[in-house]
Amino acid sequence: MEDQTDTHPKTSGPIETTGRQWPYRLVELTDADAQRMLVLEEQVWFEVTPGASAAEVMGAFDYARGQGVEGPPVATPTPAGTGVPPLVGMYGAFDMRLTVPGASRPVQVPTSGLSWVAVHPDHRRRGILRAMMRAYLHRLRDEGAEAVSALWAADVGIYGRYGYGPASLQVNLVFGAGAELNVPNRVRSAADDVATHLMSAGDDETARALQAAHERAAAATLGIAARNALTTREFFRDFPVARGARERRQVLFASRDGHPVGYATLQREQKWDEHMNATGEMIVGEMAATDAPALYALARRLLDFDLITKVTVHGRSTDDPLVWWAGGPRAAATRVHDALWLRLVDLPAALVQRGFAAPTDVVLEVADETCPWNAGRWRLTVDDAGAARCVRTEDPAELSMGVEVLGSSYLGGRSLASQAAAGTVLEHRAGALRRLSRAMRADVEPMGTSGF
């Protein structure tokens, strides 16, 4: 990569910043790099998977979508006998489809799920992350397949500087065993037509069934980023040695007339109190359904397992039916965290791919240091059907904002008006903020999404 202000940096090779040679090299990765990738991952995340090979741990890594950074040989010793310098940084990405607001119903848009982002502890604050982020985003733009990038932020202070904004919230719920859900009779009755069955995760048969259920539920649920089949298989791979005495992850499937309508992934832990009463706990990692009856059919099974007295459900939304069936946030012991962070890589393409709730015509002034092709003025025009057109313009700006603001509002949950109240949107023409904020809102809050 040459000067860091270049709008089309090299995707591999030595990197220079401000005219000085940077002692690192951005490189392409292959499956032959799995071992040194694993070493870096363990040094950064201090997680170990006993009994698993490097190839197994890195099984979900798409080598065509990731890159690594090699460090200077003197600063970081070469692993004995390899002749290959260690990695001091790396990133990867997943091929995903994100469900976003459509003109009349949710639609799915191609999305790059950024993950595996790591910088060696000995090489922090030396521009490695900045170089990787620029290389990743510029490559996405040049390839043109995905106009949106998504990630889970391990550190909330990092990714805003690269144009990402928090676009959804993850709500975690806690229920006691046998908790009563106040469900309308018509939903309860329709749930009787939904069959549920439990399967152990980790084998190919379950992985295929899980992918089918995941795809159907994701398409119907705002905010879920749907994984591809390979990612699902590897994400739920079973490592018996690492798992030890814990239960293998399970999948509770819901089906109607032989077709998948929902699923929940879960793991139980057996516990007993001093009087030998069962106090087992269940963690539900993901739960998704195509409709309310399917969701209820899953929920009533989850709350009725033997030997379980506590059920924690991750990844729900602020207006999730489960919250209100339980009696509200206090009844479900809700805890809220940021979930998906979004970044518009190709601003006009991303805005055109989603739908809008009302017609509008507004000129935006957008700031974007990392992806300068997005910066400047854009006229966004939405017709009566909710379809958008976004083109360059020299007309005076009616609203000014950073690109991260649009990322935060992209799923229709976090409004532009609320961000303006925080000082991140500047209105130049009265009424423009209200019109666009309302046009970008969705009918429901986005779900806390699925893991990747």
C-alpha positions as CSV (number, residue, x, y, z in Angstrom):
1,M,0.0,0.0,0.0
2,E,1.5,3.4,-1.0
3,D,0.6,6.7,0.7
4,Q,-2.3,6.1,3.1
5,T,-4.4,8.8,1.3
6,D,-4.4,6.9,-1.9
7,T,-8.0,6.0,-2.8
8,H,-7.0,2.6,-4.4
9,P,-4.3,1.1,-2.1
10,K,-2.5,-2.1,-3.0
11,T,-4.1,-5.2,-1.5
12,S,-0.8,-6.8,-0.7
13,G,2.9,-5.9,-0.3
14,P,4.9,-3.6,1.8
15,I,3.1,-0.5,3.2
16,E,4.3,3.1,3.4
17,T,2.8,5.8,5.5
18,T,3.6,9.5,5.2
19,G,6.6,8.8,3.0
20,R,8.3,6.3,5.4
21,Q,8.6,2.6,4.8
22,W,6.3,0.7,7.2
23,P,8.0,-2.5,8.4
24,Y,5.0,-4.7,7.8
25,R,3.7,-6.5,4.8
26,L,0.0,-7.1,3.8
27,V,-0.3,-10.6,2.4
28,E,-2.8,-12.9,0.9
29,L,-3.6,-16.1,3.0
30,T,-4.2,-19.7,2.0
31,D,-5.1,-22.8,4.0
32,A,-1.3,-23.4,4.4
33,D,-1.3,-20.4,6.8
34,A,-3.8,-22.0,9.2
35,Q,-1.2,-22.7,11.9
36,R,0.3,-19.2,12.1
37,M,-3.3,-17.8,11.9
38,L,-4.2,-20.0,14.9
39,V,-1.1,-18.8,16.8
40,L,-2.2,-15.2,16.3
41,E,-5.8,-15.8,17.2
42,E,-4.8,-17.4,20.5
43,Q,-2.4,-14.5,21.3
44,V,-5.1,-11.9,20.6
45,W,-8.3,-13.6,21.9
46,F,-6.5,-16.0,24.5
47,E,-9.0,-18.7,23.6
48,V,-7.8,-22.3,23.0
49,T,-9.8,-25.2,21.5
50,P,-8.2,-28.4,22.9
51,G,-8.1,-31.4,20.6
52,A,-8.7,-29.3,17.4
53,S,-6.3,-28.9,14.6
54,A,-5.5,-25.5,13.1
55,A,-7.3,-26.4,9.9
56,E,-10.4,-27.3,12.0
57,V,-10.4,-24.1,14.0
58,M,-10.0,-22.1,10.8
59,G,-12.5,-24.1,8.9
60,A,-14.9,-21.2,8.4
61,F,-12.3,-18.8,7.2
62,D,-12.8,-17.8,3.6
63,Y,-9.3,-17.3,2.3
64,A,-10.4,-15.3,-0.7
65,R,-11.9,-12.7,1.6
66,G,-9.2,-12.3,4.2
67,Q,-5.7,-11.0,4.4
68,G,-2.8,-11.1,6.9
69,V,0.0,-8.8,8.0
70,E,3.5,-10.2,8.4
71,G,5.8,-8.5,10.9
72,P,9.5,-7.6,10.6
73,P,11.6,-10.7,11.1
74,V,13.9,-9.0,13.7
75,A,11.0,-7.8,15.8
76,T,9.1,-11.1,15.8
77,P,11.0,-14.3,15.6
78,T,10.2,-16.8,12.9
79,P,8.7,-20.0,14.2
80,A,11.4,-22.6,14.3
81,G,11.8,-24.7,11.2
82,T,9.1,-22.9,9.1
83,G,11.1,-20.2,7.4
84,V,7.9,-18.2,7.3
85,P,7.5,-15.0,9.4
86,P,4.6,-15.0,11.9
87,L,1.4,-13.0,11.4
88,V,1.0,-9.9,13.5
89,G,-2.4,-9.0,12.0
90,M,-5.3,-10.6,10.0
91,Y,-8.9,-10.1,9.1
92,G,-11.5,-12.3,7.4
93,A,-15.1,-11.8,6.1
94,F,-18.2,-13.9,5.4
95,D,-20.5,-13.9,2.5
96,M,-23.9,-13.0,4.0
97,R,-27.4,-11.7,3.2
98,L,-28.7,-9.0,5.5
99,T,-32.5,-8.5,5.9
100,V,-33.3,-4.8,5.6
101,P,-36.4,-2.7,5.2
102,G,-38.0,-3.0,1.8
103,A,-40.6,-0.9,0.0
104,S,-43.4,-3.3,1.1
105,R,-41.7,-6.1,3.0
106,P,-38.2,-6.9,4.2
107,V,-35.6,-7.6,1.5
108,Q,-32.2,-9.2,1.7
109,V,-29.1,-7.5,0.4
110,P,-25.6,-9.0,-0.1
111,T,-23.4,-8.1,2.8
112,S,-19.8,-8.7,3.9
113,G,-19.6,-9.9,7.5
114,L,-16.2,-8.7,8.8
115,S,-14.7,-10.9,11.4
116,W,-11.4,-12.5,12.6
117,V,-9.9,-9.0,13.0
118,A,-6.8,-9.4,15.1
119,V,-3.6,-7.4,15.8
120,H,-0.8,-9.0,17.9
121,P,-0.4,-7.4,21.4
122,D,3.2,-6.5,20.6
123,H,2.3,-4.6,17.5
124,R,-0.6,-2.4,18.6
125,R,-0.9,1.3,17.7
126,R,1.4,1.0,14.7
127,G,-1.2,1.4,12.0
128,I,-1.9,-2.3,11.3
129,L,-5.6,-2.1,11.9
130,R,-6.0,1.0,9.9
131,A,-4.1,-0.5,7.0
132,M,-6.2,-3.7,7.1
133,M,-9.5,-1.8,7.3
134,R,-8.6,0.3,4.3
135,A,-7.5,-2.7,2.3
136,Y,-10.7,-4.6,3.2
137,L,-13.0,-1.7,2.4
138,H,-11.2,-0.7,-0.8
139,R,-11.2,-4.3,-2.0
140,L,-15.0,-4.6,-1.3
141,R,-15.6,-1.4,-3.4
142,D,-13.4,-2.6,-6.3
143,E,-15.1,-6.0,-6.4
144,G,-18.6,-4.4,-6.3
145,A,-20.5,-7.5,-5.0
146,E,-21.4,-6.1,-1.6
147,A,-22.4,-2.5,-0.8
148,V,-22.7,-3.0,2.9
149,S,-20.3,-4.3,5.6
150,A,-21.4,-5.7,9.0
151,L,-19.6,-6.7,12.1
152,W,-19.9,-7.4,15.8
153,A,-17.7,-4.9,17.7
154,A,-15.5,-6.5,20.4
155,D,-14.5,-3.0,21.4
156,V,-17.2,-0.3,20.8
157,G,-14.5,2.5,20.6
158,I,-12.8,1.2,17.5
159,Y,-15.0,0.9,14.5
160,G,-16.8,4.2,14.5
161,R,-13.6,5.8,13.2
162,Y,-13.8,3.6,10.1
163,G,-17.4,4.6,9.3
164,Y,-19.4,1.9,11.1
165,G,-22.4,2.7,13.2
166,P,-24.4,0.6,15.7
167,A,-27.6,-0.3,13.8
168,S,-29.3,-2.8,16.1
169,L,-29.6,-3.8,19.7
170,Q,-29.3,-7.3,21.2
171,V,-31.8,-8.0,24.0
172,N,-31.1,-10.9,26.3
173,L,-34.0,-12.4,28.2
174,V,-34.1,-14.6,31.3
175,F,-37.0,-16.8,32.2
176,G,-37.7,-19.2,35.1
177,A,-38.7,-22.7,34.1
178,G,-42.4,-22.9,33.3
179,A,-42.7,-19.1,33.0
180,E,-46.2,-18.2,31.8
181,L,-46.5,-16.5,28.4
182,N,-49.7,-14.5,27.8
183,V,-50.3,-15.3,24.2
184,P,-53.4,-14.5,22.2
185,N,-55.7,-17.5,21.6
186,R,-55.3,-17.4,17.9
187,V,-51.5,-17.6,18.2
188,R,-51.7,-20.4,20.7
189,S,-54.1,-22.3,18.5
190,A,-52.0,-21.8,15.4
191,A,-48.9,-23.0,17.3
192,D,-50.6,-26.4,17.7
193,D,-50.1,-26.9,14.0
194,V,-46.3,-26.4,14.4
195,A,-44.2,-29.5,15.2
196,T,-41.0,-29.3,17.1
197,H,-38.1,-31.8,17.4
198,L,-34.6,-31.8,18.9
199,M,-31.4,-32.7,17.2
200,S,-27.8,-32.7,18.2
201,A,-25.6,-30.1,16.3
202,G,-22.3,-30.9,14.8
203,D,-23.1,-33.4,12.0
204,D,-23.9,-32.8,8.4
205,E,-27.5,-33.8,8.6
206,T,-28.3,-31.3,11.4
207,A,-26.2,-28.6,9.6
208,R,-28.3,-28.9,6.5
209,A,-31.5,-28.7,8.4
210,L,-30.3,-25.8,10.4
211,Q,-29.2,-23.9,7.3
212,A,-32.7,-24.4,5.7
213,A,-34.4,-23.1,8.8
214,H,-31.9,-20.3,9.2
215,E,-32.4,-19.1,5.7
216,R,-36.2,-19.1,5.9
217,A,-36.3,-17.3,9.3
218,A,-33.7,-14.8,8.3
219,A,-35.6,-13.8,5.2
220,A,-38.6,-13.0,7.3
221,T,-36.8,-11.2,10.2
222,L,-35.5,-7.6,10.0
223,G,-31.9,-7.3,11.0
224,I,-30.7,-10.9,10.7
225,A,-27.6,-11.5,8.7
226,A,-28.0,-14.9,7.0
227,R,-24.9,-17.1,7.0
228,N,-24.0,-19.4,4.0
229,A,-24.0,-23.2,4.4
230,L,-20.3,-23.5,5.0
231,T,-20.3,-20.9,7.7
232,T,-23.2,-22.6,9.5
233,R,-21.6,-26.0,9.3
234,E,-18.3,-24.7,10.7
235,F,-19.9,-22.4,13.2
236,F,-21.7,-25.3,14.9
237,R,-18.9,-27.8,14.5
238,D,-18.5,-30.0,17.6
239,F,-15.1,-30.3,19.3
240,P,-15.6,-33.1,21.9
241,V,-12.3,-32.6,23.6
242,A,-12.8,-28.9,24.1
243,R,-16.4,-29.4,25.1
244,G,-15.4,-32.0,27.7
245,A,-18.4,-33.0,30.0
246,R,-20.6,-30.2,28.7
247,E,-23.6,-31.1,26.5
248,R,-23.1,-31.0,22.7
249,R,-25.1,-28.0,21.3
250,Q,-28.6,-28.9,20.4
251,V,-31.0,-27.5,17.8
252,L,-34.8,-27.3,18.4
253,F,-36.5,-27.2,15.0
254,A,-40.0,-26.0,14.3
255,S,-41.9,-27.1,11.1
256,R,-45.3,-26.7,9.6
257,D,-46.6,-29.1,7.0
258,G,-43.0,-30.5,6.7
259,H,-41.4,-27.1,6.0
260,P,-39.0,-25.3,8.4
261,V,-40.5,-22.3,10.2
262,G,-38.0,-21.7,12.9
263,Y,-35.2,-23.0,15.1
264,A,-33.4,-22.4,18.4
265,T,-29.9,-23.4,19.2
266,L,-29.3,-24.4,22.9
267,Q,-27.0,-25.9,25.4
268,R,-28.0,-27.2,28.8
269,E,-25.9,-27.4,32.0
270,Q,-26.9,-29.8,34.7
271,K,-26.9,-28.4,38.3
272,W,-28.2,-29.5,41.7
273,D,-28.6,-27.6,44.9
274,E,-27.6,-28.9,48.4
275,H,-31.0,-30.7,48.7
276,M,-30.4,-32.5,45.4
277,N,-33.1,-30.4,43.6
278,A,-32.5,-29.8,39.9
279,T,-31.3,-26.3,39.2
280,G,-30.1,-26.8,35.6
281,E,-29.7,-23.9,33.2
282,M,-30.2,-23.5,29.5
283,I,-28.5,-21.0,27.2
284,V,-30.4,-20.3,23.9
285,G,-27.8,-18.8,21.6
286,E,-30.0,-18.2,18.6
287,M,-33.8,-18.3,18.1
288,A,-35.6,-17.3,14.9
289,A,-39.0,-18.0,13.4
290,T,-41.0,-17.0,10.4
291,D,-44.1,-16.0,12.3
292,A,-45.6,-15.6,15.8
293,P,-47.1,-19.2,16.1
294,A,-43.8,-20.7,15.2
295,L,-42.0,-18.5,17.7
296,Y,-44.5,-19.5,20.4
297,A,-44.2,-23.2,19.6
298,L,-40.4,-22.9,20.1
299,A,-40.7,-20.8,23.3
300,R,-43.2,-23.1,25.1
301,R,-40.8,-26.1,24.4
302,L,-37.8,-24.2,25.7
303,L,-39.6,-23.2,28.9
304,D,-40.7,-26.8,29.6
305,F,-37.5,-28.9,29.6
306,D,-37.0,-31.3,32.5
307,L,-34.3,-30.4,35.1
308,I,-34.1,-26.8,33.9
309,T,-35.0,-23.9,36.2
310,K,-33.4,-21.0,34.3
311,V,-33.5,-20.2,30.5
312,T,-31.5,-17.4,29.0
313,V,-32.3,-16.3,25.5
314,H,-29.8,-14.2,23.5
315,G,-30.2,-12.0,20.5
316,R,-33.8,-10.7,20.7
317,S,-35.1,-7.2,19.9
318,T,-36.6,-4.4,22.0
319,D,-40.1,-5.1,20.7
320,D,-39.8,-8.8,20.5
321,P,-43.1,-10.7,21.2
322,L,-41.3,-12.8,23.8
323,V,-40.8,-9.7,25.9
324,W,-44.4,-8.7,25.9
325,W,-45.8,-12.2,26.1
326,A,-43.8,-12.5,29.3
327,G,-45.3,-9.3,30.7
328,G,-42.7,-6.7,29.7
329,P,-38.9,-6.0,30.2
330,R,-38.9,-6.5,34.0
331,A,-40.7,-9.8,33.7
332,A,-38.1,-11.1,31.2
333,A,-35.1,-9.6,33.1
334,T,-34.0,-7.9,29.9
335,R,-30.4,-6.8,29.3
336,V,-29.6,-4.7,26.2
337,H,-26.3,-4.4,24.3
338,D,-25.3,-3.2,20.9
339,A,-25.5,-5.9,18.2
340,L,-24.8,-5.3,14.5
341,W,-22.6,-2.4,13.3
342,L,-23.1,-1.4,9.7
343,R,-21.0,0.5,7.2
344,L,-22.1,1.7,3.7
345,V,-19.2,0.7,1.4
346,D,-20.9,2.0,-1.7
347,L,-23.3,4.6,-0.4
348,P,-25.6,5.1,-3.4
349,A,-25.9,1.4,-4.1
350,A,-26.6,0.6,-0.5
351,L,-29.4,3.2,-0.2
352,V,-31.0,2.1,-3.4
353,Q,-31.0,-1.6,-2.3
354,R,-33.2,-0.9,0.7
355,G,-36.8,0.4,0.7
356,F,-38.2,3.5,2.3
357,A,-41.4,4.1,4.2
358,A,-42.4,7.4,2.6
359,P,-41.5,9.5,-0.5
360,T,-38.8,12.1,0.0
361,D,-36.3,14.2,-1.9
362,V,-33.3,15.4,0.0
363,V,-29.7,16.5,-0.6
364,L,-27.1,14.9,1.8
365,E,-23.6,16.1,2.5
366,V,-21.7,13.0,3.6
367,A,-18.2,12.9,5.2
368,D,-16.2,9.7,4.8
369,E,-12.4,9.7,5.3
370,T,-11.8,6.0,4.9
371,C,-13.9,5.6,1.7
372,P,-13.6,8.9,0.0
373,W,-15.7,7.9,-3.0
374,N,-18.7,8.2,-0.7
375,A,-17.9,11.7,0.4
376,G,-19.7,14.8,-1.0
377,R,-23.3,15.6,-1.9
378,W,-25.9,13.1,-2.9
379,R,-29.5,13.7,-3.9
380,L,-31.7,10.9,-2.5
381,T,-35.1,10.7,-4.2
382,V,-37.7,8.2,-3.0
383,D,-40.9,7.6,-5.0
384,D,-44.4,6.8,-3.8
385,A,-43.6,3.1,-3.9
386,G,-40.7,3.4,-1.6
387,A,-38.0,2.9,-4.3
388,A,-34.9,5.1,-4.1
389,R,-32.6,6.8,-6.5
390,C,-29.3,8.3,-5.3
391,V,-27.0,10.4,-7.6
392,R,-24.3,13.0,-7.3
393,T,-25.4,16.6,-7.1
394,E,-24.0,20.2,-6.8
395,D,-27.2,21.4,-5.1
396,P,-27.0,22.9,-1.6
397,A,-27.0,20.3,1.2
398,E,-30.1,20.0,3.3
399,L,-28.5,17.6,5.8
400,S,-24.9,16.9,6.8
401,M,-23.6,13.8,8.5
402,G,-20.8,11.2,8.7
403,V,-21.3,8.0,6.8
404,E,-21.6,6.1,10.1
405,V,-24.9,7.9,10.8
406,L,-26.4,6.3,7.7
407,G,-25.0,2.9,8.8
408,S,-26.7,3.3,12.1
409,S,-30.1,4.1,10.5
410,Y,-29.8,1.6,7.7
411,L,-31.9,-1.2,9.4
412,G,-34.7,1.3,10.3
413,G,-34.3,1.0,14.0
414,R,-32.1,3.9,15.1
415,S,-33.6,7.1,13.7
416,L,-31.8,10.0,12.1
417,A,-33.8,12.3,14.4
418,S,-32.4,10.6,17.5
419,Q,-28.9,10.9,16.1
420,A,-29.5,14.6,15.3
421,A,-30.4,15.1,19.0
422,A,-27.0,13.7,19.8
423,G,-25.4,16.3,17.5
424,T,-24.2,14.0,14.7
425,V,-26.6,15.3,12.0
426,L,-26.8,18.9,11.0
427,E,-30.0,20.2,9.3
428,H,-29.6,23.1,6.8
429,R,-33.2,23.1,5.6
430,A,-36.1,23.0,8.0
431,G,-38.2,19.8,7.6
432,A,-35.5,17.7,5.8
433,L,-34.5,15.8,8.9
434,R,-38.0,14.9,9.8
435,R,-38.9,13.7,6.3
436,L,-35.8,11.5,5.8
437,S,-35.9,10.2,9.4
438,R,-39.4,9.0,8.9
439,A,-38.7,7.6,5.5
440,M,-35.9,5.4,6.8
441,R,-37.7,4.0,9.8
442,A,-39.0,0.4,9.8
443,D,-42.3,-0.9,11.1
444,V,-40.5,-3.0,13.8
445,E,-37.1,-2.9,15.5
446,P,-34.4,-5.0,13.9
447,M,-33.6,-8.3,15.6
448,G,-30.3,-8.8,17.5
449,T,-29.1,-10.9,14.5
450,S,-27.3,-14.2,14.3
451,G,-23.7,-14.9,15.2
452,F,-20.8,-14.9,12.7
